[in-house]
């Protein structure tokens, strides 16, 4: 198999060019996250955890969930959490449903830092906005399929998207989408990548 980064292969093959383009976008995210982290005197993973805590339900705000979410060990996440506690950006509260576990919450200062940090990807808005609606839908659907596949292969560990949700129904050979929980058809642009109502579909 030829490498996606072999320029002869890349220039003759659309799939390889897409893979190489996604790598560039991933690098752009790293740069944007790094710049924001420097400004806030935090590390990139500290910033990612603050942003995650800002926007997710408390049931997901535990060391175990964060470890699964970011593909890290619990020991590594615990170290990050300790540093964020020392910086007074988060605090721990005993989980009433499981006395061995703690729920992580943002402090007042943590919330305001997380809100600023969460804008780190805004440089992407204007080029994405410039793409027309139909192309955006095709792009979104393609990306969701790639993510779904990477999750099925175990490369992406956690997903809360329609395609692997128990409430999702695909109709008309995949051309129509329906959510049984919201009881409505979903246009491609309404398919969710990280849904608060998500529940995993049973795997065979
Ligand atoms: S509950 Fe959320 S993730 Fe599940 S199908 Fe409905 S919109 Fe999609």
Boltz pocket constraint, residues with backbone or C-beta under 6 A from the ligand:
constraints:
  - pocket:
      binder: B
      contacts: [[A, 160], [A, 161], [A, 162], [A, 163], [A, 165], [A, 166], [A, 167], [A, 168], [A, 169], [A, 178], [A, 179], [A, 180], [A, 181], [A, 182], [A, 190], [A, 192], [A, 195], [A, 196], [A, 197], [A, 198], [A, 199]]
      max_distance: 6.0
